[in-house]
Amino acid sequence: MRLIMIGPTNAGKGTQAAEISARYDVPAISTGAMLRQAVDEGSDLGQRVESILKSGHLVDDETMARLVAARLERDDTADGFLLDGYPRTLGQAETLREILDERDEDLDAVVLLNVPDAELIQRGLARGREDDTEEVLQQRLTSYREDTEPLVGYYRESGLLVEVDGNRPIGEVTSRIFERLDGVASGDGVEA
């Protein structure tokens, strides 16, 4: 299974990514973990990432594409992967398609967790992190709507989108994701 997980901050992507990874025996690859790993390895690419992060800037699309391509070359992705946090924009989605085309691979599905904005903000505030103020959480939602939400239509048109109500108890969300992805794995497609 070659999967992507998208949804706004606090939708539960990390929790569900771990469940999907375990069930389908594919690595869950988060953008943050990928960046930290590159820095820890100290490669030329990792040193570039470290200098970008230390400057307080976001890692540019070209560098992210190189990181993703390098990560997907690892042996543990031979039977699939779950990307969490990439792509974030239409440009990155196009780049990912090019990376996969070079590997003669296709995505199987894109899991979207839908959660109402008010619930996302409540979840963020409940975590109690110092930087999770209502204003910051609203800004993250705005950024998601502007940058990442266009991926929903992009992947829906591609026939890859699996939409799941993320505003349910965790176990229910997991069960629904598995039900839908089991349909994909058996060849029934995303509409199972």
QUIJOBEL-V211878 format. One record per residue. N is the residue number from 1. RES is the residue in one small letter. PSI is psi in whole degrees, -180 to 180 (* if undefined). OMEGA is omega in whole degrees, -180 to 180 (* if undefined). Layout:
N;RES;PSI;OMEGA, N;RES;PSI;OMEGA
This chain:
1;m;130;175, 2;r;111;-168, 3;l;156;171, 4;i;145;174, 5;m;127;177, 6;i;160;180, 7;g;162;-178, 8;p;166;174, 9;t;137;179, 10;n;13;178, 11;a;-15;-180, 12;g;20;-177, 13;k;-45;-178, 14;g;-43;179, 15;t;-48;-178, 16;q;-33;178, 17;a;-41;180, 18;a;-40;179, 19;e;-44;180, 20;i;-44;180, 21;s;-46;-178, 22;a;-43;-176, 23;r;-43;-175, 24;y;6;176, 25;d;49;175, 26;v;150;179, 27;p;136;172, 28;a;118;-174, 29;i;109;178, 30;s;149;180, 31;t;-46;-178, 32;g;-45;180, 33;a;-38;180, 34;m;-43;180, 35;l;-45;180, 36;r;-40;-179, 37;q;-42;180, 38;a;-43;179, 39;v;-45;-179, 40;d;-35;-179, 41;e;-22;176, 42;g;17;177, 43;s;172;177, 44;d;-44;179, 45;l;-42;179, 46;g;-39;178, 47;q;-37;177, 48;r;-45;179, 49;v;-45;-178, 50;e;-43;-179, 51;s;-35;178, 52;i;-47;-178, 53;l;-41;179, 54;k;-29;180, 55;s;-8;178, 56;g;4;-180, 57;h;163;173, 58;l;148;178, 59;v;128;-176, 60;d;162;-176, 61;d;-40;-178, 62;e;-44;179, 63;t;-42;178, 64;m;-41;180, 65;a;-42;178, 66;r;-40;178, 67;l;-47;-179, 68;v;-46;180, 69;a;-43;180, 70;a;-40;-179, 71;r;-38;-179, 72;l;-11;176, 73;e;-15;-177, 74;r;152;-176, 75;d;-33;-174, 76;d;-9;179, 77;t;6;-177, 78;a;-36;-179, 79;d;10;177, 80;g;-179;-177, 81;f;166;171, 82;l;114;178, 83;l;128;178, 84;d;111;-180, 85;g;-2;176, 86;y;131;0, 87;p;158;177, 88;r;-15;-178, 89;t;166;177, 90;l;-39;179, 91;g;-43;178, 92;q;-34;178, 93;a;-42;177, 94;e;-42;179, 95;t;-42;178, 96;l;-40;178, 97;r;-41;179, 98;e;-42;179, 99;i;-46;-179, 100;l;-36;177, 101;d;-42;179, 102;e;-29;-180, 103;r;0;-177, 104;d;45;-180, 105;e;158;177, 106;d;154;171, 107;l;147;176, 108;d;-38;-178, 109;a;159;175, 110;v;115;-178, 111;v;123;178, 112;l;123;175, 113;l;116;179, 114;n;124;178, 115;v;133;179, 116;p;146;-178, 117;d;-45;-178, 118;a;-39;179, 119;e;-39;178, 120;l;-43;180, 121;i;-43;178, 122;q;-43;179, 123;r;-43;180, 124;g;-44;179, 125;l;-35;-178, 126;a;-25;179, 127;r;-26;175, 128;g;19;178, 129;r;145;-176, 130;e;-39;-176, 131;d;0;-180, 132;d;67;174, 133;t;163;180, 134;e;-39;180, 135;e;-45;180, 136;v;-43;-180, 137;l;-40;177, 138;q;-42;-180, 139;q;-40;178, 140;r;-40;178, 141;l;-42;179, 142;t;-45;179, 143;s;-42;179, 144;y;-47;-178, 145;r;-42;-177, 146;e;-45;-170, 147;d;-44;-170, 148;t;-34;-176, 149;e;-31;176, 150;p;-21;177, 151;l;-28;-179, 152;v;-52;179, 153;g;-40;-180, 154;y;-49;-178, 155;y;-27;175, 156;r;-45;179, 157;e;-31;179, 158;s;-7;-179, 159;g;22;-176, 160;l;-11;-170, 161;l;128;174, 162;v;105;-179, 163;e;133;-179, 164;v;137;176, 165;d;109;-179, 166;g;4;-179, 167;n;42;180, 168;r;169;174, 169;p;147;-174, 170;i;-46;-179, 171;g;-37;178, 172;e;-42;179, 173;v;-47;179, 174;t;-46;-179, 175;s;-43;-179, 176;r;-41;177, 177;i;-47;-179, 178;f;-42;180, 179;e;-46;-178, 180;r;-43;-178, 181;l;-31;174, 182;d;-36;176, 183;g;-41;177, 184;v;-47;-177, 185;a;-32;-179, 186;s;0;177, 187;g;5;179, 188;d;-12;-180, 189;g;-177;-174, 190;v;-11;-176, 191;e;8;-178, 192;a;*;*
